[in-house]
């Protein structure tokens, strides 16, 4: 019931909507002033219906799609969302507008689409910039209009404007080289493209080498008269932004590195979107916001109903229009549909299972993304647990160790410059880890003036701009059912009398449990030192009488770059600008912490997360959701060239047992090894293990490594 729509289902939904003449939707070749479908995806079933089906044999929830339609042909252009069902043979559609979201979404807040890009970059800008071609060539040695070599390309930032209702984009020019993000030239134009009538689009300002002009004509006049400061950029760093090998290690080698293999094949099973790995089972899908995991069970007992990304945000700073304006909210850039093909042996092990995904986003048909999810088991290289029982007589009584094999499900989402390695990791001891590693290129700006206030110079005339990485997850846990409570567990110091010596006192740390009763009590600001964050079922106890529970443990958090409720900050009220974690009562009207429309209208966001908390619901013995925000501040440095590395740049959290089991459940693992000394004086070692160590067929020991091939494209099904 959680599987993504198939290509056939996506096509069926499109045809169903297009066939209704009342909707006046074009099937293809859309323009900005058309009514066209932006996105079709699965609409997740109601949780109560899903659990009734999964746990009690109730009716299977109807399969329903959600479609987003941009209605540029209307007298008053608008955005409409529809639910369509039941699939595979739809008979109805109805408007969709959750009560917690603004019912009227400004047309200007829509994500940017291919029809708009085509109008802007293929038609409008080449014509608008034709007159400045001589300035571009003299200043940068590159041109834009009718260019065939040494060309400039364009990039844009968001939000598009300075207040709600605007759609005014600063467009930057960059040299079209490998890694062009590191080749800004310091020439930007501000384009007003609010209207669905492209004839009304206009250039409102021009930025050239730190100077502003009210029009292209003013720039040309002053440039030609020599009354402005001119620039002539060198071309010395054209090769330095790419991946070509350069330099050498002191101890160099041409030998191939280690490879992973599975002596007896996969120890996990994948059936469609269902995965089974030793004690674990779960389902997965990729929504517009990326990889999501559903119905996570350990030995048949559900722990999590839903765990998934909500948004990935980067807020920048700088001293030019690009750096000072850029607030990237990747839900507005179809993050989930940017999971391109993975390279075997680099992005994931050769032995991984690779799966295709299908999206209908910013297209007029379903597109296939081959090999865009991988699933694999691997050895982390650190034992999950181990101990040597030392006899202190130059001997030992036993050694016990458990190999830390884990299962990883991964996608890599490339949103323009940044690549996000998105992982969910399943450990044998009941721990789940959600982790994301940003890599790829920086969004850099032209270095000028007081640029060092906003970052570091990292390249020829290039500023690496300070920015945040903030990632929000939804964690809908079910700890022995849906009736859960949330508490913090902390240490407090206490003066105690030494029992055996009453005349002495000692300060001792003691454990304090604090049950949180309302949503406002369970919202943890960014500047709070987090205690243990524990979710429990108050009516379920383990063998030792403790409430069975699971704990959220953050591994990173960012720092705020903007004051609370200041302009664009409202659109990411979930973030570490404001909260590290917030707990709310689950509602079908509060399914997402943000919206695809928040990017281009952050001042009056379609979804304002603070509203989830402001109603201050009771959270004792309720179905609960944790909204977890992780991240870090990135002050770019020269080692970020050519790319930001994954090492040191990860963010995530663990969801780990806290008295849920009677003991570490990994004691059931066959990957444990026990060593005991043999008879005294024999020098022998008695080895106990529970897996086959010597496969009978040596040929299965080596992986079948095929020649490296890569398609790297998304295309029609």
KAPE-V360344 format. One record per residue. N is the residue number from 0. RES is the residue in one small letter. D_LAST is the distance of its C-alpha to the last C-alpha in Angstrom with 2 decimals. Layout:
n=<N & N>
res=<RES & RES>
d_last=<D_LAST & D_LAST>
This chain:
n=<0 & 1 & 2 & 3 & 4 & 5 & 6 & 7 & 8 & 9 & 10 & 11 & 12 & 13 & 14 & 15 & 16 & 17 & 18 & 19 & 20 & 21 & 22 & 23 & 24 & 25 & 26 & 27 & 28 & 29 & 30 & 31 & 32 & 33 & 34 & 35 & 36 & 37 & 38 & 39 & 40 & 41 & 42 & 43 & 44 & 45 & 46 & 47 & 48 & 49 & 50 & 51 & 52 & 53 & 54 & 55 & 56 & 57 & 58 & 59 & 60 & 61 & 62 & 63 & 64 & 65 & 66 & 67 & 68 & 69 & 70 & 71 & 72 & 73 & 74 & 75 & 76 & 77 & 78 & 79 & 80 & 81 & 82 & 83 & 84 & 85 & 86 & 87 & 88 & 89 & 90 & 91 & 92 & 93 & 94 & 95 & 96 & 97 & 98 & 99 & 100 & 101 & 102 & 103 & 104 & 105 & 106 & 107 & 108 & 109 & 110 & 111 & 112 & 113 & 114 & 115 & 116 & 117 & 118 & 119 & 120 & 121 & 122 & 123 & 124 & 125 & 126 & 127 & 128 & 129 & 130 & 131 & 132 & 133 & 134 & 135 & 136 & 137 & 138 & 139 & 140 & 141 & 142 & 143 & 144 & 145 & 146 & 147 & 148 & 149 & 150 & 151 & 152 & 153 & 154 & 155 & 156 & 157 & 158 & 159 & 160 & 161 & 162 & 163 & 164 & 165 & 166 & 167 & 168 & 169 & 170 & 171 & 172 & 173 & 174 & 175 & 176 & 177 & 178 & 179 & 180 & 181 & 182 & 183 & 184 & 185 & 186 & 187 & 188 & 189 & 190 & 191 & 192 & 193 & 194 & 195 & 196 & 197 & 198 & 199 & 200 & 201 & 202 & 203 & 204 & 205 & 206 & 207 & 208 & 209 & 210 & 211 & 212 & 213 & 214 & 215 & 216 & 217 & 218 & 219 & 220 & 221 & 222 & 223 & 224 & 225 & 226 & 227 & 228 & 229 & 230 & 231 & 232 & 233 & 234 & 235 & 236 & 237 & 238 & 239 & 240 & 241 & 242 & 243 & 244 & 245 & 246 & 247 & 248 & 249 & 250 & 251 & 252 & 253 & 254 & 255 & 256 & 257 & 258 & 259 & 260 & 261 & 262 & 263 & 264 & 265 & 266 & 267 & 268 & 269 & 270 & 271 & 272 & 273 & 274 & 275 & 276 & 277 & 278 & 279 & 280 & 281 & 282 & 283 & 284 & 285 & 286 & 287 & 288 & 289 & 290 & 291 & 292 & 293 & 294 & 295 & 296 & 297 & 298 & 299 & 300 & 301 & 302 & 303 & 304 & 305 & 306 & 307 & 308 & 309 & 310 & 311 & 312 & 313 & 314 & 315 & 316 & 317 & 318 & 319 & 320 & 321 & 322 & 323 & 324 & 325 & 326 & 327 & 328 & 329 & 330 & 331 & 332 & 333 & 334 & 335 & 336 & 337 & 338 & 339 & 340 & 341 & 342 & 343 & 344 & 345 & 346 & 347 & 348 & 349 & 350 & 351 & 352 & 353 & 354 & 355 & 356 & 357 & 358 & 359 & 360 & 361 & 362 & 363 & 364 & 365 & 366 & 367 & 368 & 369 & 370 & 371 & 372 & 373 & 374 & 375 & 376 & 377 & 378 & 379 & 380 & 381 & 382 & 383 & 384 & 385 & 386 & 387 & 388 & 389 & 390 & 391 & 392 & 393 & 394 & 395 & 396 & 397 & 398 & 399 & 400 & 401 & 402 & 403 & 404 & 405 & 406 & 407 & 408 & 409 & 410 & 411 & 412 & 413 & 414 & 415 & 416 & 417 & 418 & 419 & 420 & 421 & 422 & 423 & 424 & 425 & 426 & 427 & 428 & 429 & 430 & 431 & 432 & 433 & 434 & 435 & 436 & 437 & 438 & 439 & 440 & 441 & 442 & 443 & 444 & 445 & 446 & 447 & 448 & 449 & 450 & 451 & 452 & 453 & 454 & 455 & 456 & 457 & 458 & 459 & 460 & 461 & 462 & 463 & 464 & 465 & 466 & 467 & 468 & 469 & 470 & 471 & 472 & 473 & 474 & 475 & 476 & 477 & 478 & 479 & 480 & 481 & 482 & 483 & 484 & 485 & 486 & 487 & 488 & 489 & 490 & 491 & 492 & 493 & 494 & 495 & 496 & 497 & 498 & 499 & 500 & 501 & 502 & 503 & 504 & 505 & 506 & 507 & 508 & 509 & 510 & 511 & 512 & 513 & 514 & 515 & 516 & 517 & 518 & 519 & 520 & 521 & 522 & 523 & 524 & 525 & 526 & 527 & 528 & 529 & 530 & 531 & 532 & 533 & 534 & 535 & 536 & 537 & 538 & 539 & 540 & 541 & 542 & 543 & 544 & 545 & 546 & 547 & 548 & 549 & 550 & 551 & 552 & 553 & 554 & 555 & 556 & 557 & 558 & 559 & 560 & 561 & 562 & 563 & 564 & 565 & 566 & 567 & 568 & 569 & 570 & 571 & 572 & 573 & 574 & 575 & 576 & 577 & 578 & 579 & 580 & 581 & 582 & 583 & 584 & 585 & 586 & 587 & 588 & 589 & 590 & 591 & 592 & 593 & 594 & 595 & 596 & 597 & 598 & 599 & 600 & 601 & 602 & 603 & 604 & 605 & 606 & 607 & 608 & 609 & 610 & 611 & 612 & 613 & 614 & 615 & 616 & 617 & 618 & 619 & 620 & 621 & 622 & 623 & 624 & 625 & 626 & 627 & 628 & 629 & 630 & 631 & 632 & 633 & 634 & 635 & 636 & 637 & 638 & 639 & 640 & 641 & 642 & 643 & 644 & 645 & 646 & 647 & 648 & 649 & 650 & 651 & 652 & 653 & 654 & 655 & 656 & 657 & 658 & 659 & 660 & 661 & 662 & 663 & 664 & 665 & 666 & 667 & 668 & 669 & 670 & 671 & 672 & 673 & 674 & 675 & 676 & 677 & 678 & 679 & 680 & 681 & 682 & 683 & 684 & 685 & 686 & 687 & 688 & 689 & 690 & 691 & 692 & 693 & 694 & 695 & 696 & 697 & 698 & 699 & 700 & 701 & 702 & 703 & 704 & 705 & 706 & 707 & 708 & 709 & 710 & 711 & 712 & 713 & 714 & 715 & 716>
res=<x & x & x & x & x & x & x & x & x & x & x & x & x & x & x & x & x & x & x & x & x & x & x & x & x & x & x & x & x & x & x & x & x & x & x & x & x & x & x & x & x & x & x & x & x & x & x & x & x & x & x & x & x & x & x & x & x & x & x & x & x & x & x & x & x & x & x & x & x & x & x & x & x & x & x & x & x & x & x & x & x & x & x & x & x & x & x & x & x & x & x & x & x & x & x & x & x & x & x & x & x & x & x & x & x & x & x & x & x & x & x & x & x & x & x & x & x & x & x & x & x & x & x & x & x & x & x & x & x & x & x & x & x & x & x & x & x & x & x & x & x & x & x & x & x & x & x & x & x & x & x & x & x & x & x & x & x & x & x & x & x & x & x & x & x & x & x & x & x & x & x & x & x & x & x & x & x & x & x & x & x & x & x & x & x & x & x & x & x & x & x & x & x & x & x & x & x & x & x & x & x & x & x & x & x & x & x & x & x & x & x & x & x & x & x & x & x & x & x & x & x & x & x & x & x & x & x & x & x & x & x & x & x & x & x & x & x & x & x & x & x & x & x & x & x & x & x & x & x & x & x & x & x & x & x & x & x & x & x & x & x & x & x & x & x & x & x & x & x & x & x & x & x & x & x & x & x & x & x & x & x & x & x & x & x & x & x & x & x & x & x & x & x & x & x & x & x & x & x & x & x & x & x & x & x & x & x & x & x & x & x & x & x & x & x & x & x & x & x & x & x & x & x & x & x & x & x & x & x & x & x & x & x & x & x & x & x & x & x & x & x & x & x & x & x & x & x & x & x & x & x & x & x & x & x & x & x & x & x & x & x & x & x & x & x & x & x & x & x & x & x & x & x & x & x & x & x & x & x & x & x & x & x & x & x & x & x & x & x & x & x & x & x & x & x & x & x & x & x & x & x & x & x & x & x & x & x & x & x & x & x & x & x & x & x & x & x & x & x & x & x & x & x & x & x & x & x & x & x & x & x & x & x & x & x & x & x & x & x & x & x & x & x & x & x & x & x & x & x & x & x & x & x & x & x & x & x & x & x & x & x & x & x & x & x & x & x & x & x & x & x & x & x & x & x & x & x & x & x & x & x & x & x & x & x & x & x & x & x & x & x & x & x & x & x & x & x & x & x & x & x & x & x & x & x & x & x & x & x & x & x & x & x & x & x & x & x & x & x & x & x & x & x & x & x & x & x & x & x & x & x & x & x & x & x & x & x & x & x & x & x & x & x & x & x & x & x & x & x & x & x & x & x & x & x & x & x & x & x & x & x & x & x & x & x & x & x & x & x & x & x & x & x & x & x & x & x & x & x & x & x & x & x & x & x & x & x & x & x & x & x & x & x & x & x & x & x & x & x & x & x & x & x & x & x & x & x & x & x & x & x & x & x & x & x & x & x & x & x & x & x & x & x & x & x & x & x & x & x & x & x & x & x & x & x & x & x & x & x & x & x & x & x & x & x & x & x & x & x & x & x & x & x & x & x & x & x & x & x & x & x & x & x & x & x & x & x & x & x & x & x & x & x & x & x & x & x & x & x & x & x & x & x & x & x & x & x & x & x & x & x & x & x & x & x & x & x & x & x & x & x & x & x & x & x & x & x & x & x & x & x & x & x & x & x & x & x>
d_last=<22.47 & 21.18 & 17.63 & 14.91 & 13.09 & 10.26 & 7.02 & 9.37 & 12.20 & 10.89 & 10.27 & 13.63 & 15.42 & 14.53 & 15.71 & 18.70 & 19.86 & 19.43 & 21.36 & 24.31 & 26.45 & 28.53 & 25.82 & 25.41 & 21.85 & 20.16 & 16.62 & 16.02 & 18.31 & 20.06 & 23.24 & 25.41 & 27.42 & 24.63 & 23.67 & 20.02 & 17.77 & 17.69 & 16.18 & 15.19 & 15.78 & 17.80 & 21.49 & 23.47 & 25.99 & 29.66 & 31.27 & 34.14 & 31.97 & 29.80 & 32.98 & 34.57 & 31.71 & 31.47 & 35.24 & 36.98 & 34.84 & 34.42 & 31.86 & 28.22 & 27.18 & 25.05 & 21.42 & 21.21 & 18.82 & 20.13 & 19.19 & 20.87 & 21.79 & 23.73 & 26.29 & 27.55 & 28.83 & 31.36 & 35.00 & 34.84 & 31.31 & 30.03 & 27.30 & 26.41 & 24.65 & 23.92 & 23.50 & 21.72 & 22.32 & 22.68 & 19.20 & 17.67 & 19.86 & 21.09 & 24.55 & 25.63 & 25.00 & 27.65 & 28.33 & 28.04 & 30.67 & 32.13 & 35.90 & 36.11 & 34.00 & 35.38 & 34.64 & 34.43 & 31.98 & 32.90 & 30.42 & 31.41 & 30.10 & 26.41 & 24.09 & 23.58 & 20.47 & 19.00 & 21.17 & 24.19 & 23.55 & 23.17 & 26.41 & 28.17 & 27.35 & 26.66 & 29.36 & 31.88 & 32.64 & 32.99 & 35.47 & 37.24 & 37.67 & 38.69 & 42.32 & 42.29 & 40.85 & 44.35 & 44.73 & 41.46 & 42.41 & 45.97 & 45.09 & 42.04 & 41.82 & 38.29 & 37.14 & 34.34 & 34.78 & 33.67 & 33.49 & 32.54 & 34.04 & 35.49 & 33.32 & 33.16 & 30.03 & 29.90 & 29.26 & 29.99 & 31.31 & 31.63 & 33.10 & 33.46 & 37.16 & 40.19 & 40.32 & 38.36 & 36.97 & 36.71 & 33.73 & 35.41 & 33.65 & 35.39 & 33.33 & 34.38 & 34.45 & 33.79 & 34.10 & 30.81 & 31.27 & 29.46 & 29.96 & 30.77 & 31.34 & 34.69 & 35.71 & 36.65 & 39.35 & 40.88 & 39.92 & 38.24 & 38.04 & 37.91 & 35.76 & 36.24 & 33.02 & 33.86 & 33.74 & 30.75 & 32.69 & 31.93 & 35.24 & 37.02 & 35.49 & 38.15 & 39.11 & 41.70 & 42.73 & 42.52 & 43.14 & 44.50 & 46.10 & 47.21 & 48.46 & 47.24 & 47.47 & 47.08 & 45.31 & 44.05 & 47.21 & 49.46 & 47.81 & 48.24 & 51.84 & 52.89 & 51.07 & 52.67 & 56.06 & 55.72 & 56.47 & 53.64 & 52.85 & 50.62 & 48.53 & 47.65 & 45.11 & 45.19 & 42.19 & 43.42 & 40.59 & 37.62 & 36.72 & 37.60 & 34.47 & 32.20 & 31.73 & 33.81 & 36.47 & 39.91 & 43.13 & 43.98 & 44.96 & 48.62 & 47.82 & 44.86 & 43.09 & 40.41 & 39.87 & 36.48 & 36.36 & 36.20 & 33.17 & 32.32 & 32.26 & 32.32 & 35.11 & 33.99 & 30.27 & 28.60 & 30.95 & 28.19 & 25.69 & 22.11 & 20.88 & 17.60 & 18.80 & 22.43 & 24.55 & 28.08 & 30.32 & 34.00 & 35.34 & 32.19 & 29.39 & 26.83 & 23.44 & 21.07 & 18.35 & 17.26 & 18.40 & 18.69 & 21.65 & 20.28 & 20.86 & 22.98 & 24.86 & 26.23 & 28.97 & 30.46 & 33.19 & 35.76 & 37.31 & 36.01 & 37.48 & 35.27 & 35.96 & 33.13 & 31.14 & 28.91 & 28.80 & 26.52 & 26.41 & 27.51 & 27.82 & 28.46 & 31.12 & 32.98 & 36.12 & 37.69 & 41.13 & 42.58 & 44.96 & 42.70 & 40.39 & 37.30 & 38.87 & 40.96 & 38.20 & 35.07 & 34.13 & 30.53 & 29.02 & 25.50 & 24.50 & 24.72 & 22.28 & 19.28 & 20.37 & 18.05 & 14.84 & 16.32 & 15.98 & 14.81 & 14.80 & 18.20 & 20.51 & 22.03 & 25.76 & 26.00 & 23.84 & 24.24 & 26.23 & 25.07 & 25.72 & 23.41 & 20.58 & 17.27 & 14.41 & 10.84 & 10.42 & 8.20 & 10.00 & 10.79 & 13.69 & 15.17 & 12.32 & 12.00 & 8.46 & 6.47 & 5.74 & 5.46 & 9.14 & 10.20 & 13.75 & 14.50 & 17.00 & 19.88 & 22.65 & 25.87 & 29.58 & 32.11 & 35.82 & 36.73 & 39.85 & 42.18 & 43.59 & 42.73 & 46.47 & 49.42 & 53.19 & 56.07 & 59.26 & 61.92 & 65.40 & 67.07 & 68.94 & 66.72 & 64.59 & 61.96 & 61.66 & 57.90 & 54.58 & 51.48 & 48.01 & 44.48 & 41.58 & 39.17 & 35.89 & 33.20 & 29.59 & 27.24 & 23.82 & 22.50 & 19.99 & 20.78 & 20.14 & 20.88 & 22.24 & 23.57 & 26.57 & 26.57 & 24.55 & 25.15 & 25.18 & 24.88 & 26.49 & 27.74 & 30.35 & 32.05 & 35.60 & 37.62 & 40.36 & 38.39 & 37.42 & 34.04 & 33.36 & 30.95 & 30.81 & 29.18 & 29.98 & 29.54 & 29.37 & 28.32 & 30.29 & 32.88 & 32.90 & 36.17 & 38.52 & 41.24 & 44.42 & 47.34 & 50.52 & 50.65 & 47.19 & 48.51 & 49.04 & 45.25 & 44.22 & 44.92 & 44.81 & 42.20 & 41.74 & 43.40 & 43.96 & 41.23 & 41.76 & 39.76 & 39.80 & 40.64 & 37.95 & 37.12 & 34.18 & 34.07 & 31.57 & 31.81 & 30.85 & 31.21 & 32.96 & 33.56 & 35.83 & 37.40 & 40.52 & 41.82 & 40.38 & 39.74 & 43.39 & 43.64 & 45.98 & 45.91 & 48.76 & 49.65 & 51.66 & 53.80 & 56.92 & 60.18 & 63.46 & 66.49 & 70.14 & 71.35 & 74.68 & 74.88 & 75.88 & 78.09 & 79.61 & 80.01 & 81.58 & 78.24 & 75.01 & 71.48 & 68.41 & 65.56 & 61.88 & 61.03 & 57.80 & 57.19 & 54.65 & 53.84 & 51.96 & 50.07 & 50.50 & 48.57 & 45.47 & 47.62 & 49.37 & 46.08 & 44.72 & 45.50 & 45.96 & 44.87 & 48.49 & 49.30 & 49.81 & 47.66 & 49.35 & 47.63 & 45.04 & 45.16 & 43.55 & 45.57 & 46.12 & 49.81 & 50.23 & 48.88 & 50.96 & 50.61 & 53.40 & 55.41 & 55.39 & 52.94 & 50.32 & 46.97 & 44.67 & 42.03 & 42.44 & 40.27 & 41.18 & 39.90 & 39.74 & 39.68 & 40.21 & 40.36 & 43.12 & 43.16 & 43.01 & 43.77 & 46.32 & 45.30 & 44.22 & 44.49 & 42.09 & 38.56 & 39.58 & 39.33 & 35.54 & 35.49 & 38.49 & 37.04 & 37.23 & 39.85 & 41.30 & 42.61 & 41.73 & 40.96 & 40.27 & 40.80 & 40.94 & 40.35 & 40.47 & 37.02 & 36.10 & 33.07 & 33.82 & 33.76 & 30.36 & 29.56 & 32.06 & 30.48 & 28.10 & 25.47 & 28.26 & 30.95 & 29.93 & 31.01 & 33.83 & 35.37 & 38.82 & 38.17 & 35.23 & 33.18 & 33.74 & 37.03 & 37.14 & 40.93 & 41.00 & 39.71 & 42.95 & 45.36 & 45.63 & 47.00 & 46.07 & 47.75 & 45.75 & 48.07 & 46.67 & 43.49 & 39.76 & 39.25 & 36.59 & 37.20 & 35.65 & 35.98 & 35.95 & 36.11 & 36.15 & 38.52 & 40.03 & 38.98 & 41.73 & 40.10 & 42.16 & 42.14 & 40.42 & 37.28 & 36.87 & 34.45 & 32.67 & 33.63 & 33.80 & 32.69 & 36.24 & 38.38 & 35.59 & 34.17 & 34.54 & 34.18 & 36.13 & 37.09 & 37.35 & 40.11 & 42.46 & 45.81 & 48.03 & 45.12 & 46.11 & 49.59 & 48.93 & 46.16 & 43.66 & 42.63 & 45.91 & 43.89 & 41.77 & 42.27 & 41.80 & 45.37 & 47.98 & 51.74 & 54.43 & 58.10 & 61.10 & 62.62 & 66.37 & 68.63 & 69.27 & 66.60 & 64.09 & 61.37 & 58.34 & 57.04 & 53.26 & 51.36 & 47.61 & 45.24 & 42.38 & 42.47 & 43.44 & 43.67 & 40.78 & 42.17 & 39.58 & 39.87 & 36.66 & 34.58 & 36.10 & 34.01 & 30.28 & 28.20 & 27.29 & 24.80 & 24.88 & 23.14 & 19.74 & 17.46 & 14.28 & 14.75 & 11.90 & 9.06 & 6.41 & 3.78 & 0.00>
